[in-house]
Amino acid sequence: MIWFLIFIFSCYAILIISLSIGFRKVKPFSSEKTIPKTTFSVVIPFRNEAEKLPFLLKSIEELNYPKSLFEIIFVDDASEDNSVSVIQKLFSVISNKKRGEISNKEILPNVRLTIKIINNIRTSNSPKKNAITSAISIAKNNWIVTTDADCLLPKNWLQTLDNFIQKSNTKMIVAPVNYTIKNSFLHRFQLLDFMSMQGTTIGGFGINFPFMCNGANLTYKKEDFIKLNGFEGNNNIASGDDVFLLEKFIKNDVNSVRFLKSKDAVVNTFPVNSWNDLVNQRVRWASKTGNFKSIKVKLIGLLILIINMSILFSFFGCLIKQSSYTLFLILFASKSVIDLFLFLPTIKFFEQEKSFWESYLLSSFLYPFFSVWVIFKSVFFKYNWKGREFKK
């Protein structure tokens, strides 16, 4: 048993250290002042987001990019609140704003921003995939950018994407997502989990093994989305509008998928405000794991599950006096130290050092319990999200 644990934790250490090296290998991207050329269709599905939409709309208003070069397509997924009226109320304010100054200091005339609100056309078990597909079918531009209604967009977001597209031969761009948190343990706990996913995403690109992304900040060519038949083949899975599409793009041409490591491109989103919502959210994310086509990705998931279960079992073993506290402390300390190899560069990039350290040990202690429970629920139970019940 001891030798098995040594082997498993050695494999985990190799994985995390490799990802941390990969994180550093992805070079930061610096934008230059160039004439904007790329036309974007920004797709934003929403359901019952009246509370968060004003913040998103304000960030859209402040985007530093010519309004003639992008459109916003909101897709209403059967909202039961006043989300649509919130957008309609602010639409005229945003669309009539002057563009202001661009890099060459010329003042553009009063250009109207194109904002569309359409209804989602449900054709499968995945409302979000249906919403994105519905929007792409009417999108007038070839570059599709997806984000969420509970996000804040950086003002140089589209400008940085345009600059990156002009400088690189790419068909899909994976970009960073950060959390805007309050000073609560629940939010700090989510931050630890989320930073591990962002670090893994960036590190995967650095070791030429990209396998994660986030639909809150994802860009790709419409023509390639259509060529690859979009979400066909995984519409039965409620989540995964991002990672399954990433799999298709990678399979078609791995060199055309790039990560944009730029602070100017970081989209901010918000953690949930209850433990129940957090479990349901993570169950939704975990429910797609078994459908990854890559054996390597499945093995990584299995390795992480075994690591967390070994800590969990050693803890309960202490309580029933079937194992020593020493074993539990060694396993817990080993994982906590190993994780820091990836956490340290990640929290530095996202400027989350203070919030991260405030609860690192307690969050690390609770995480194995949380993680195993989420996996258990994702396998054996349905889950609720946005007022709907979904099967695995």
Order of alpha helices (4+ residues) and beta strands (2+ residues): alpha-beta-alpha-beta-alpha-beta-alpha-beta-beta-alpha-beta-beta-alpha-beta-alpha-alpha-beta-beta-alpha-alpha-alpha-alpha-alpha-beta-beta
